[in-house]
Amino acid sequence: MQTSNGMSTAANNASVVLTGAPLGRIGRWELVDLVNEGSLGRVYRARPVGSPDHRPPVYAVKVLRERFANDPRALAMFCREVQLGRTVANAHLISILAAGLVKPP
């Protein structure tokens, strides 16, 4: 199965394999590949802008889908997820380092 940008996806849409250059930038993050997606947004493997390409990405960036950008209910759910995520500490979970709003270019 192919996505609109030509990337190959697993049959269950649980993962995407990057086939070319980085996907783009959001704020200070370079998006390397799509990890997963849900109803509200997508999670990307990312690295700080300007970090060497040979270093493996070690960050995850969750991006709210554009259609929810002006939906107060969706924004509240997204913010609540961040708040709750900051209260959980486990070796099998990522830590939330930052959250914020980035306007599209």
KAQUI-V800603 format. One record per residue. OMEGA is omega in whole degrees, 0 to 359 (none if undefined). Layout:
omega=OMEGA
omega=OMEGA
//
This chain:
omega=180
omega=173
omega=183
omega=179
omega=174
omega=179
omega=179
omega=179
omega=174
omega=183
omega=182
omega=180
omega=182
omega=180
omega=178
omega=179
omega=179
omega=182
omega=182
omega=183
omega=176
omega=185
omega=181
omega=183
omega=171
omega=182
omega=182
omega=185
omega=171
omega=181
omega=186
omega=176
omega=180
omega=179
omega=183
omega=176
omega=179
omega=184
omega=182
omega=185
omega=181
omega=176
omega=181
omega=167
omega=186
omega=173
omega=179
omega=177
omega=179
omega=178
omega=182
omega=180
omega=182
omega=178
omega=180
omega=176
omega=183
omega=181
omega=173
omega=178
omega=178
omega=184
omega=177
omega=178
omega=185
omega=182
omega=179
omega=186
omega=180
omega=180
omega=184
omega=180
omega=179
omega=178
omega=179
omega=178
omega=180
omega=179
omega=179
omega=177
omega=178
omega=180
omega=180
omega=180
omega=179
omega=181
omega=184
omega=175
omega=181
omega=181
omega=182
omega=181
omega=176
omega=176
omega=176
omega=182
omega=183
omega=175
omega=180
omega=181
omega=177
omega=179
omega=178
omega=180
omega=none
//
